[in-house]
Amino acid sequence: MAPAPPGAAPGRAHRGGLRRVSGLSPLDGIRVIDFGWVAVGPVLASLLADMGAEVIKVESSKRLDYCRLIPAPVLEGERQAEAFASRAEIIDTVPLFHNYNRGKKSVTVDLRHPGAPALLKRLVATADVVVENFSPRVLREIGLDWEALRTVKPDLVMISCSAAGQTGPWSDLKTFAPSLSSLAGLESLVGYPGERVLGMLAFGYADPSNAHHGALAVLAALWHRERTGQGQYIDMSQLEATVGLAGESLMDYFMNGRVAGPEGSRHRSMAPHANYPCRGEDQWVAIAVEDDAAWVRLVEAIGGPAWAREERFATLAGRQAHLEELDRRLAEWTRERAAWEATERLQQAAVAAFPVYGLEDEKGDPHFRARGLLAWPSHPRIGTMEVYAHPIKLSATPGAVRGTAPALGEHTDEVLGELLGLSPEELAQLRSGGVLA
C-alpha cells in the first residue's frame, strides 16, 4: 500500500488498543455490542465507532463474516471450519471488511455453543447498544433476543435490522442487498424506455442506505434514554426502509394509478436530464436542467444555436415532447468538448453539469482530497491502507476513523478480562471448552 499523504492521521497499532482522537467525540462512553455480519449491521456499528463509541464485534471462526471471505468464498460442500483453516492468511486483510468494520474490537464466541448465551449476557450487561441483522429466529433460538437481553440490561437500546421485520409472513425471509432492492421495486425502474428491465443487482444500494437508517434510529433511542432513562427495542425492516427510496414512483402509483417502469436517465420534471458523450474515449458529462430559466442559461452557454431557440424547446412540456431530438442536438455540442470543458462552461452559467466520474477520478480529485474522502489507518500486516473516511463533518466533534478492522478475535482476552474480570485460567477453560472459537 502507498504511504499516507503528508498530514494524514495515523492509524492504530493492533495489540495496542484503539488510538484516541483528541477532544471529546459525540459517542464517547457509549459501548456497542455488534452481532452484525456482512454489511448492514457492521456498517451501522462502524458509523457509531467513527463517532467515538466503543464497538465490540462478536464473531466466530465457526461462521466467518462473509466479508472476511470475499476473495475466496466458501465452496459448495465446504464447512466453515475448513474455510477458516484454509484462508487464515487472508481473513484479516480484506479491504471491504476493513471499510465495514474499522475502529472496532473483535471477540470470538461460538454463538451456537451452550455456554455462549450466559457469557454474552454478561458482556451485554456492560453495554449501551446491541446491533444485529440476523433473521429473527437466530438470536431467539439461542436465548439472546430482546426479551432475554433486557433482563440483564433494562435500559439497553437494541436494534434488529432484519430483512422484512420481526413480524409478518415474511419475517424469516433471508436476503442480501440485491434481493432487497428487487423486492422494493427499485430494480424494475432501471433500464431504457420501452425496453426490458436491466436492473442494478451488483450495486447493492440497500446496504449503506439501511445502515444509515439504523444509525439514526439508534441515536434517537439513545437520546430518548438520556431524557427518560428508558431503553427500547428497534424493529427495523430493511425492506420497508428500501421501499422508501422509490417514494416518487410509489406516490404516483397510489395517487394516479401509473406504474413506473424503466426511463433511462430521463426525469419527469427536468429536461434535458442525461449523460452526454464528450471528446475522448468513453468520456461523458451529466447535465440536468431543472426549469425553463435554467434552459435559457444553458442555451446562452452553448452559444445560442438556432435550434435551441425554437419555441418548441422553450418550455419543459415542449422539451419533453421532443426529447430524443433535444438529446441528439445537445450531444452534438458536448462531443466537440472535453468533459471538464463542457462542465466549466455550463457551471459558469449556473447549469448543473459535471463529468461522469469513475472511482479513480474520484480518488484523485483535489476536491475530495481537500475534503478528506479517505483515511489511512495502519494495519500490522498490510501497512498503511485506504478506507473511506466519515463523510459527516461536525464542527466541534467530527467523526474519525480510529483504526483498521480488528484481526479475528484480536481483543477477546482484553475485553473479557477487563470487562468481565475473567482470569487467564478462565479464558483458557472457555477456549478448551469451545465457547471462545
TIBA-500957 format. One record per residue (C-alpha): z, x, y; residue in one letter. Coordinates in steps of 0.1 Angstrom, whole numbers, padded with zeros to 4 digits, always signed. Layout:
<nodes>
ZXYA/...
</nodes>
This chain:
<nodes>
+0000+0000+0000M/-0006+0011+0035A/+0024+0022+0056P/+0038-0003+0080A/+0024-0001+0115P/+0045+0016+0143P/+0073-0007+0153G/+0072-0028+0121A/+0106-0039+0110A/+0119-0020+0079P/+0125-0039+0047G/+0155-0036+0025R/+0162-0012-0004A/+0166-0030-0037H/+0201-0025-0052R/+0214-0022-0017G/+0215-0059-0007G/+0195-0077+0019L/+0194-0060+0053R/+0210-0077+0082R/+0189-0088+0111V/+0205-0081+0144S/+0220-0111+0161G/+0230-0145+0147L/+0205-0163+0126S/+0203-0201+0126P/+0214-0205+0090L/+0239-0176+0088D/+0268-0186+0065G/+0247-0211+0045I/+0243-0204+0008R/+0214-0219-0012V/+0211-0220-0050I/+0174-0221-0057D/+0164-0236-0091F/+0128-0238-0078G/+0098-0224-0096W/+0061-0219-0089V/+0056-0230-0052A/+0073-0259-0035V/+0109-0252-0043G/+0106-0214-0039P/+0087-0217-0006V/+0112-0242+0007L/+0141-0219-0001A/+0122-0189+0014S/+0119-0208+0047L/+0157-0211+0047L/+0161-0174+0038A/+0139-0165+0067D/+0163-0184+0090M/+0193-0165+0077G/+0205-0184+0046A/+0217-0165+0016E/+0194-0177-0012V/+0202-0171-0048I/+0173-0177-0071K/+0183-0188-0106V/+0156-0178-0131E/+0153-0166-0167S/+0133-0143-0188S/+0132-0171-0213K/+0109-0191-0190R/+0095-0168-0163L/+0085-0183-0130D/+0048-0189-0132Y/+0041-0169-0101C/+0055-0138-0117R/+0028-0141-0144L/-0003-0149-0122I/-0022-0117-0131P/-0016-0123-0168A/-0006-0159-0176P/+0010-0169-0208V/-0016-0173-0236L/-0021-0203-0259E/+0005-0200-0287G/+0024-0172-0270E/+0061-0176-0264R/+0077-0170-0231Q/+0099-0142-0246A/+0068-0124-0258E/+0052-0128-0223A/+0083-0112-0207F/+0083-0083-0232A/+0046-0075-0228S/+0044-0080-0190R/+0077-0063-0179A/+0057-0038-0157E/+0041-0065-0135I/+0065-0094-0132I/+0083-0077-0102D/+0051-0067-0083T/+0030-0099-0079V/+0021-0103-0042P/+0022-0141-0043L/+0056-0141-0059F/+0068-0119-0030H/+0054-0143-0004N/+0071-0172-0020Y/+0105-0156-0028N/+0110-0129-0001R/+0145-0123+0010G/+0163-0138-0020K/+0187-0127-0046K/+0180-0132-0083S/+0204-0142-0111V/+0191-0147-0146T/+0206-0176-0166V/+0191-0193-0196D/+0193-0230-0184L/+0190-0242-0220R/+0220-0223-0233H/+0250-0245-0239P/+0271-0221-0218G/+0249-0222-0187A/+0259-0255-0171P/+0296-0246-0167A/+0287-0212-0153L/+0262-0226-0129L/+0285-0254-0117K/+0309-0226-0107R/+0281-0210-0087L/+0271-0243-0071V/+0307-0248-0060A/+0304-0218-0037T/+0271-0231-0021A/+0260-0255+0005D/+0225-0264-0007V/+0207-0267-0041V/+0169-0268-0042V/+0149-0278-0073E/+0114-0290-0081N/+0116-0298-0118F/+0107-0331-0134S/+0137-0354-0131P/+0147-0352-0167R/+0152-0314-0167V/+0184-0310-0149L/+0197-0344-0160R/+0194-0333-0197E/+0214-0301-0192I/+0241-0317-0170G/+0231-0302-0137L/+0218-0332-0118D/+0231-0345-0086W/+0259-0367-0102E/+0272-0337-0121A/+0270-0312-0092L/+0286-0334-0066R/+0318-0334-0086T/+0322-0297-0081V/+0310-0297-0045K/+0314-0331-0028P/+0298-0320+0005D/+0268-0305-0013L/+0233-0310+0001V/+0208-0312-0028M/+0170-0317-0027I/+0149-0326-0057S/+0112-0322-0049C/+0097-0338-0080S/+0061-0348-0083A/+0065-0386-0078A/+0102-0391-0070G/+0132-0397-0092Q/+0124-0434-0099T/+0094-0455-0107G/+0068-0455-0136P/+0055-0420-0127W/+0089-0404-0122S/+0084-0379-0151D/+0048-0370-0140L/+0040-0333-0143K/+0017-0320-0116T/+0005-0289-0097F/-0008-0289-0062A/-0044-0298-0071P/-0034-0328-0091S/-0012-0340-0063L/-0040-0338-0038S/-0062-0357-0062S/-0036-0384-0067L/-0031-0386-0030A/-0068-0392-0024G/-0074-0360-0004L/-0099-0346-0029E/-0121-0378-0026S/-0126-0370+0011L/-0141-0335+0006V/-0179-0333+0003G/-0210-0341+0022Y/-0220-0376+0034P/-0238-0396+0008G/-0233-0370-0019E/-0208-0366-0048R/-0173-0356-0042V/-0168-0318-0042L/-0130-0317-0037G/-0109-0286-0029M/-0089-0282-0061L/-0084-0245-0057A/-0069-0248-0023F/-0035-0263-0032G/-0027-0276+0003Y/+0000-0298-0010A/+0024-0270-0019D/+0030-0254+0015P/+0029-0288+0032S/+0055-0303+0008N/+0077-0272+0011A/+0079-0277+0049H/+0087-0314+0045H/+0115-0304+0022G/+0129-0278+0045A/+0130-0303+0073L/+0149-0328+0051A/+0175-0301+0041V/+0181-0292+0078L/+0185-0329+0087A/+0211-0332+0058A/+0229-0301+0069L/+0231-0315+0105W/+0245-0348+0091H/+0271-0328+0071R/+0280-0309+0102E/+0287-0341+0121R/+0303-0362+0093T/+0315-0337+0066G/+0294-0356+0041Q/+0269-0341+0017G/+0239-0360+0004Q/+0211-0361-0021Y/+0175-0359-0010I/+0149-0375-0034D/+0116-0362-0021M/+0084-0373-0038S/+0057-0347-0033Q/+0031-0373-0039L/+0043-0395-0011E/+0045-0366+0013A/+0010-0355+0003T/-0004-0391+0008V/+0007-0389+0044G/-0019-0362+0050L/-0046-0388+0046A/-0030-0411+0072G/-0061-0419+0092E/-0081-0429+0062S/-0052-0449+0048L/-0047-0468+0080M/-0085-0475+0083D/-0084-0490+0048Y/-0052-0511+0053F/-0063-0524+0087M/-0101-0526+0084N/-0108-0526+0046G/-0130-0495+0049R/-0128-0470+0020V/-0133-0434+0033A/-0155-0410+0015G/-0169-0375+0020P/-0180-0369+0055E/-0186-0332+0055G/-0174-0318+0088S/-0182-0349+0107R/-0155-0367+0128H/-0154-0403+0138R/-0142-0397+0174S/-0158-0363+0181M/-0195-0352+0182A/-0206-0325+0179P/-0180-0315+0153H/-0192-0290+0127A/-0196-0253+0118N/-0229-0239+0132Y/-0248-0208+0120P/-0248-0177+0141C/-0267-0144+0142R/-0259-0122+0113G/-0253-0129+0076E/-0230-0158+0069D/-0217-0159+0104Q/-0206-0193+0118W/-0189-0209+0148V/-0168-0240+0147A/-0174-0264+0176I/-0156-0296+0184A/-0164-0319+0214V/-0136-0344+0220E/-0151-0367+0247D/-0181-0372+0270D/-0166-0349+0297A/-0164-0320+0272A/-0200-0328+0262W/-0211-0323+0298V/-0193-0289+0299R/-0210-0279+0266L/-0244-0288+0280V/-0239-0267+0311E/-0225-0238+0290A/-0256-0236+0268I/-0279-0236+0298G/-0286-0274+0302G/-0317-0277+0280P/-0337-0309+0285A/-0329-0323+0250W/-0292-0321+0257A/-0296-0341+0290R/-0313-0370+0273E/-0295-0403+0278E/-0291-0409+0240R/-0267-0379+0239F/-0246-0389+0269A/-0220-0409+0250T/-0201-0405+0218L/-0218-0435+0203A/-0252-0421+0211G/-0244-0386+0197R/-0230-0402+0165Q/-0262-0422+0161A/-0284-0391+0164H/-0260-0367+0147L/-0285-0349+0125E/-0308-0341+0154E/-0278-0331+0176L/-0266-0306+0149D/-0301-0292+0144R/-0306-0287+0181R/-0272-0271+0187L/-0277-0248+0157A/-0309-0235+0173E/-0288-0223+0202W/-0260-0208+0181T/-0284-0190+0157R/-0295-0168+0186E/-0260-0156+0193R/-0232-0138+0176A/-0202-0160+0167A/-0180-0144+0193W/-0207-0146+0220E/-0210-0183+0214A/-0173-0187+0213T/-0167-0169+0246E/-0194-0189+0264R/-0180-0222+0252L/-0144-0213+0257Q/-0151-0204+0293Q/-0163-0239+0297A/-0131-0253+0281A/-0150-0264+0249V/-0132-0260+0216A/-0150-0233+0197A/-0140-0204+0175F/-0157-0181+0149P/-0151-0192+0113V/-0127-0166+0101Y/-0123-0151+0066G/-0089-0136+0056L/-0100-0101+0065E/-0110-0113+0100D/-0076-0130+0104E/-0057-0099+0093K/-0075-0076+0116G/-0075-0098+0147D/-0055-0083+0176P/-0040-0117+0184H/-0024-0121+0150F/-0011-0085+0151R/+0004-0093+0185A/+0020-0125+0172R/+0034-0107+0141G/+0014-0125+0115L/+0025-0100+0088L/+0058-0084+0079A/+0061-0051+0059W/+0093-0051+0038P/+0098-0022+0014S/+0097-0026-0024H/+0112+0002-0046P/+0081+0004-0069R/+0052-0006-0046I/+0065+0008-0014G/+0057-0010+0018T/+0040-0043+0011M/+0025-0070+0033E/+0038-0106+0033V/+0032-0134+0058Y/+0059-0134+0085A/+0077-0165+0096H/+0054-0184+0120P/+0082-0202+0140I/+0094-0181+0169K/+0128-0193+0181L/+0136-0176+0214S/+0172-0168+0207A/+0174-0168+0169T/+0139-0160+0155P/+0133-0161+0118G/+0126-0128+0100A/+0115-0116+0066V/+0146-0098+0053R/+0131-0082+0022G/+0107-0085-0006T/+0113-0108-0035A/+0140-0096-0059P/+0134-0080-0093A/+0142-0103-0122L/+0180-0106-0125G/+0185-0079-0099E/+0216-0094-0084H/+0232-0110-0115T/+0262-0088-0117D/+0266-0086-0079E/+0265-0124-0074V/+0286-0134-0104L/+0311-0106-0099G/+0316-0112-0062E/+0314-0150-0060L/+0329-0159-0093L/+0351-0129-0099G/+0337-0121-0133L/+0346-0087-0147S/+0321-0063-0162P/+0335-0072-0196E/+0330-0109-0190E/+0294-0103-0178L/+0287-0082-0209A/+0300-0110-0231Q/+0278-0136-0213L/+0248-0113-0219R/+0255-0107-0255S/+0260-0145-0260G/+0226-0152-0244G/+0238-0171-0213V/+0226-0144-0190L/+0190-0139-0200A/
</nodes>
